[in-house]
């Protein structure tokens, strides 16, 4: 339910935790695979009627309390002049990666024009959902996006960007600023087109030391999240050692990955609303196991300001029955 979701995001008491899953519209669903057999990934996200259909597939199956638009964090590369495509088995490939320190000061084009297909998708979803579920928009964070354009694609260690930071610290800051500016405009545009909540995915920022996160990334997170007037969620992996820094980002809700104990996070963050944080691998267990682990998290999180989710995106081979058990467990809780 939309109001239940927004109440939790604002730190209010809820009779049960609202629930959704990161990457909930995806390859684990047979109906998704059927649609994608006719469209490439980029064709699907850039065709609003197809993206709407995919976005609503988990809603039609499970009725989660939040429906996230079917899109990708790399869409904002386009207004900055980067081109990319997706290769099977490889992932996104940036066709014109950053060539050096003189290639980072970029002014983005008009987001509402270049990413109008995202606006149309949100408009369509808002008309369908009404008040039945919160409509969730999202964007990638500046560090994660910078990693893609410097490395030219996915990177395990993000050493290419970290090396770039060491060799060219001023250019590194400029690149982060270029992405911060376009992400800020992009999230504002999503809100204008009907998003009830937006999540900032700076998933890879956890590879930085706490000092580097505070110096390079935190001020830009604050700038981005301060630009919108709906509830915001920030998510980065491997931040268990410095959740306090994520809390300083200004996000209304701190997303937790599965490596963080929910009880410890609550002790550290106080009344700050949180999201998470079932290990996605736990969804490979049977229904009883999923229910047990889910209830443990809900109990530790308490009745105020908790949005139930996974600690990262759902894996592509996850059994549908386990997702159903996860959502049903949340919906069956009575306080």
C-alpha atoms as one frame of an Amber mdcrd trajectory, in Angstrom:
protein
   0.000   0.000   0.000   1.250   3.454  -0.891   0.464   5.097   2.456   1.997
   2.228   4.417   5.215   2.570   2.423   5.394   6.334   2.848   4.646   6.094
   6.566   7.575   3.722   7.052   9.855   5.946   4.964   8.981   8.841   7.271
   9.787   6.848  10.395   6.206   6.311  11.525   4.710   3.276  13.226   3.231
   0.764  10.784   1.002  -2.200  11.521   3.324  -4.298   9.363   6.453  -3.527
   7.346   5.887  -2.501   3.737   7.732  -4.801   1.358   9.313  -4.720  -2.089
  12.435  -6.247  -3.659  15.294  -4.590  -5.429  15.323  -5.827  -9.043  11.876
  -7.330  -8.450  11.010  -7.147 -12.164  13.562  -9.495 -13.632  14.789 -12.781
 -14.993  13.524 -14.995 -12.155   9.983 -14.457 -13.504   8.975 -16.658 -16.455
   6.686 -13.945 -17.802   9.644 -11.553 -17.839  11.754 -14.000 -19.823   8.904
 -14.416 -22.271   8.665 -10.671 -22.908  12.434 -10.260 -23.147  12.646 -12.981
 -25.787  11.172 -10.420 -28.182  13.152  -7.343 -27.077  16.712  -6.486 -26.185
  17.239  -4.965 -22.761  17.617  -1.441 -24.140  14.579  -1.870 -26.386  12.540
  -2.953 -23.372  13.498  -0.047 -21.112  13.100   2.509 -23.908   9.642   1.344
 -24.994   7.256   2.666 -22.323   4.447   0.189 -22.927   6.894  -2.728 -22.637
   8.656  -1.256 -19.599   5.247  -0.719 -17.980   4.253  -4.309 -18.638   7.479
  -5.582 -17.088   7.294  -3.196 -14.102   3.829  -4.507 -13.258   4.632  -8.224
 -13.524   5.711  -8.599  -9.858   2.797  -6.391  -8.807   0.361  -8.703 -10.559
   1.941 -11.759  -8.928   2.780 -10.663  -5.391   1.192  -7.254  -4.731   4.277
  -5.679  -3.077   3.771  -2.301  -1.426   6.183  -0.605  -3.814   6.494  -0.906
  -7.580   9.863   0.132  -8.987  10.062   1.370 -12.551  11.795  -0.988 -14.976
  14.860   0.914 -16.110  18.618   1.017 -15.586  21.074   3.208 -13.703  23.059
   3.845 -16.883  20.307   5.778 -18.653  21.850   9.037 -17.399  24.978   8.342
 -19.431  23.054   9.479 -22.494  22.516  13.146 -21.521  26.260  13.357 -20.784
  27.189  12.080 -24.238  28.231   8.541 -23.350  27.027   5.658 -25.508  26.580
   2.137 -24.194  25.133  -1.217 -25.084  24.587  -4.465 -23.200  26.471  -7.618
 -24.171  25.189 -11.006 -23.074  27.463 -12.507 -20.442  29.406  -9.265 -20.085
  26.903  -6.602 -19.066  26.959  -2.922 -20.012  29.778  -1.788 -22.275  30.518
   1.938 -22.554  31.459   2.582 -26.163  33.226   5.895 -25.563  34.694   5.678
 -22.043  36.560   8.525 -20.382  39.758   9.005 -22.338  41.627  11.026 -19.729
  41.421  13.944 -17.291  40.365  16.342 -20.074  37.275  14.237 -20.832  35.359
  14.620 -17.567  33.940  18.146 -17.510  30.627  17.464 -19.213  27.424  19.481
 -19.354  24.373  17.290 -19.676  21.600  17.723 -22.165  17.931  18.228 -21.202
  16.931  15.189 -19.164  13.201  15.570 -19.839  13.860  15.353 -23.576  16.581
  12.737 -23.730  14.988  10.457 -21.112  11.350  11.191 -21.920  10.630   7.450
 -22.151  11.260   7.221 -18.391   8.789  10.032 -17.762   6.154   8.323 -19.890
   6.734   5.063 -18.014   6.219   6.746 -14.643   3.095   8.468 -15.903   1.664
   5.164 -17.094   2.504   3.377 -13.844   1.018   6.152 -11.732  -2.262   5.910
 -13.629  -2.387   2.155 -13.093  -1.332   1.999  -9.440  -3.060   5.039  -7.973
  -2.847   4.724  -4.192  -2.478   0.951  -4.183   1.335   0.952  -4.135   4.168
   3.449  -3.867   5.788   4.236  -7.217   9.557   3.997  -6.853  12.040   5.792
  -9.084  15.794   5.507  -8.896  19.148   6.610 -10.228  22.741   5.490  -9.982
  25.105   7.382  -7.729  28.066   9.406  -8.984  30.791   7.007  -7.860  29.133
   3.939  -9.370  28.409   5.707 -12.657  31.951   7.051 -12.794  33.296   3.537
 -12.362  31.462   2.385 -15.475  32.646   5.221 -17.702  36.277   5.063 -16.586
  36.521   1.260 -16.760  34.372   1.041 -19.884  32.074  -1.480 -18.230  31.616
  -3.490 -15.039  34.576  -3.764 -12.677  35.026  -6.015  -9.679  37.587  -3.944
  -7.781  36.890  -0.567  -9.444  40.639  -0.197  -9.560  40.444   1.785 -12.792
  38.456   4.548 -11.105  40.426   4.370  -7.872  43.657   4.678  -9.866  42.148
   7.615 -11.787  41.328   9.265  -8.449  44.933   8.878  -7.289  46.466  10.157
 -10.529  43.951  12.903 -11.276  42.151  13.964  -8.068  40.794  17.201  -9.534
  39.485  15.458 -12.640  37.972  12.773 -10.401  36.026  15.440  -8.514  34.923
  17.021 -11.768  33.646  13.685 -13.078  31.685  13.109  -9.880  30.245  16.610
 -10.201  29.179  15.962 -13.799  27.273  12.891 -12.720  25.867  14.565  -9.613
  24.368  17.346 -11.715  22.628  15.033 -14.175  21.400  12.649 -11.447  19.977
  15.588  -9.504  17.983  16.726 -12.544  16.966  13.170 -13.355  15.523  12.471
  -9.907  13.667  15.779  -9.940  12.208  14.808 -13.296  11.089  11.444 -11.914
   9.299  13.191  -9.061   7.621  15.579 -11.485   6.373  12.559 -13.435   4.855
  10.880 -10.393   7.501   8.990  -8.407   6.457   8.753  -4.745   9.896   7.656
  -3.540  13.337   7.685  -5.160  16.349   5.524  -4.369  19.950   6.482  -5.020
  22.010   3.397  -5.861  25.667   4.190  -5.277  26.254   0.497  -4.879  30.022
   0.543  -5.332  30.813   3.440  -2.999  31.556   0.940  -0.234  34.933   0.132
  -1.827  36.156   3.524  -0.656  37.705   4.085   2.741  35.490   5.974   5.203
  37.684   9.050   4.777  37.464   8.954   0.986  33.711   8.412   1.075  33.307
  11.477   3.276  35.622  13.602   1.163  34.552  12.668  -2.347  31.094  11.100
  -2.265  29.156  12.262   0.787  28.872  15.938  -0.256  27.540  14.868  -3.643
  25.025  12.485  -2.118  23.836  15.334   0.084  23.443  17.606  -2.924  21.476
  15.033  -4.918  19.181  13.914  -2.123  18.453  17.457  -1.011  17.154  18.266
  -4.501  13.905  16.271  -4.251  10.910  16.676  -1.986   9.717  13.078  -1.715
  11.111  10.401   0.621  14.573   9.242  -0.446  16.526   6.027   0.062  20.290
   5.667  -0.248  21.919   2.304  -0.888  25.565   1.280  -1.005  27.055  -2.136
  -0.381  29.719  -2.916   2.216  29.034   0.174   4.320  28.555  -1.678   7.581
  31.571  -0.017   9.116  30.341   3.497   8.428  26.567   3.570   8.389  26.806
   6.892  10.165  28.198   8.392   6.961  25.267   7.059   4.940  22.939   8.596
   7.503  24.658  11.949   6.968  23.784  11.764   3.263  20.436  13.330   4.031
  18.468  10.329   2.793  15.258   9.686   4.680  15.949   5.939   4.624  19.276
   4.106   4.877  19.416   0.943   2.791  21.247  -1.961   4.432  22.958  -4.814
   2.641  22.825  -8.331   4.060  26.229  -8.112   5.760  24.813  -5.714   8.354
  22.996  -7.032  11.411  19.641  -5.296  11.548  19.730  -4.985  15.330  23.205
  -3.429  15.274  22.128  -1.016  12.546  19.138   0.059  14.596  21.371   0.677
  17.600  23.775   2.741  15.508  21.239   4.737  13.508  18.693   5.378  16.233
  15.374   6.539  14.826  16.599   6.792  11.234  14.328   4.691   8.958  16.029
   1.723   7.335  15.430  -0.624   4.431  16.456  -4.243   4.082  18.065  -6.586
   4.506  17.463 -10.289   3.807  20.400 -12.044   2.145  19.231 -12.695  -1.447
  20.731 -16.183  -1.167  18.229 -17.008   1.587  15.537 -17.058  -1.077  17.022
 -20.326  -2.286  15.777 -21.952   0.916  12.386 -23.520   1.354   9.355 -21.480
   2.385   9.801 -22.221   6.102  13.411 -21.015   5.995  12.423 -17.833   4.135
   9.661 -17.101   6.646  11.976 -17.664   9.612  14.751 -15.405   8.319  12.283
 -12.731   7.256  10.582 -12.633  10.652  13.970 -12.352  12.382  14.747  -9.187
  10.422  11.310  -7.704  11.011  11.551  -8.371  14.745  14.983  -6.748  15.010
  13.888  -3.758  12.933  10.874  -2.989  15.092   7.588  -1.315  14.201   8.818
   2.131  13.182  10.557   3.162  10.010  11.353  -0.178   8.432  10.860  -1.053
   4.756  11.400  -4.767   4.248  13.607  -5.654   1.290  16.568  -7.774   0.316
  20.116  -6.700   1.050  20.762  -6.462  -2.699  18.961  -7.279  -5.945  17.175
 -10.578  -6.378  19.240 -13.259  -8.121  18.113 -14.351 -11.589  17.642 -18.030
 -10.619  15.626 -17.381  -7.452  12.557 -19.637  -7.093   9.353 -17.678  -7.551
   7.842 -19.574  -4.618  10.451 -18.094  -2.279   9.641 -14.560  -3.366   5.990
 -15.278  -2.714   6.845 -16.602   0.773   8.899 -13.460   1.486   6.129 -11.066
   0.506   3.400 -13.105   2.181   5.375 -13.222   5.420   5.566  -9.440   5.491
   1.888  -9.077   4.708   0.934 -11.614   7.367   2.586  -9.744  10.234   0.183
  -8.200  12.740   1.277  -5.768  15.411
